[in-house]
Amino acid sequence: MTEVRLKSILDNDFYKITMQNAVVKLFPNEKVKYQFINRGKHHFPAGFANELRKSVNAMAELKLTKEEKEFLRITCPYLDLPYLDFLGGYHYDPSEVKIVQTENDLEVTVEGEWYRTILWEVPLLALISELYYETNSLERETNEIVIQKTLEKANQLNELGVTFAEFGTRRRHSNQVQSLVVEALTQNNKTGRFIGSSNVHFAMKYGVKPVGTHAHEWFMFHAAEYGFKMANALSLEHWVDVYRGDLGVALSDTYTTEVFFQQFDKKFAKLFDGVRHDSGDPIEFANKTIAHYVKNGINPLFKYIIFSDGLNLEKVEEITRACKGRIGISFGIGTNLTNDVGLKPMNIVMKLIGAQSINGDWIPTVKLSDEHGKYTGDPKMIELAKEFLRIKD
């Protein structure tokens, strides 16, 4: 079996880098746990855990190169220089990752200091996805077909007149397919509507902008640390404290959009450039967002929404028709770009499941998105969050 290995320590989503910078600065002593969630109930063949362990162990050899550090320094001036020095000395510690296979079921957990373990989630999912297709001997379409499909999608997006980024690291078919996709999008970007990639390594490799701000775990941790009612406001406040106006897109659905907009007041609405949609009906979300800006005396055309929830071209077209001329829009397209290869994409995630309190107890973390099927975390804590935040099914 060929060992699946990442090519760079920057083969990760950009929001992991931006969050790690903030964690190093604000929460250097906190410990957390992550857990792999097999939403698609995929069956893993015998020996899968051993192959995954080999790939995880190999990640300890990855180091930030001088060229990569310089790329981050020049491209991302809002990242603290001490953080870049820290990242220059960082290496993955495979002992933080526990992998257990019971027949066809796979368990993967990560535990340790948040500032260290935060980088594991995305590459682990990418490795699991790539290994799944390899160990099951599932053959994908040829490179030529992958490139052709990518260019056809890019042409259709250009015709719609929308900007878009590639967001597909975590559930990509493979490192090679993502590379083919980003290269094709970059080389045929005459209109400039392809604005970048969430993958820092490929953004650097192909000379595009790394795209991303923060993820659900930022808000989930704040809920465990400060309580559900303070989670959104303090998450946003701390983000502004670190980035001072840069990286101004707020994720809206960790504890439902309804609760988010109760705390996304005029101050935050003006400070942040826009919001990201990641669950629930996108057009309903757009209408709520526009109404919220208008209510606070803000012209929605000066703000924007990044849509990133399971997008395909049909969804993009529908959203564009509904939002055109009403609010700025952009799209982060993931699996439909990096895993449209003639095989069924995996449905897998990895979520923060706990944060350690001062006395050493573990506080469960939960996510209550705008789709009940995407609720994650301890059932008792989910009910507690719903009670505190007055969320009704």
VENCORGI-V850720 format. One record per helix or strand. SS is the DSSP state (H for helix, E for strand). FROM is the first residue (numbers start at 1). LEN is the number of residues. If there is no record, write none. Layout:
# VENCORGI-V850720
SS	FROM	LEN
SS	FROM	LEN
This chain:
# VENCORGI-V850720
E	13	1
H	14	13
E	31	7
H	48	14
H	66	10
H	81	9
H	94	3
E	97	6
E	105	9
H	114	4
H	120	16
H	143	18
E	163	4
H	175	13
E	194	4
E	199	1
H	200	7
E	209	2
H	216	11
H	228	16
E	249	3
E	255	1
H	257	7
H	266	6
E	274	4
H	282	14
H	300	3
E	304	4
H	313	11
E	328	6
H	335	4
E	349	8
E	362	3
E	367	2
H	372	3
E	376	1
H	379	11
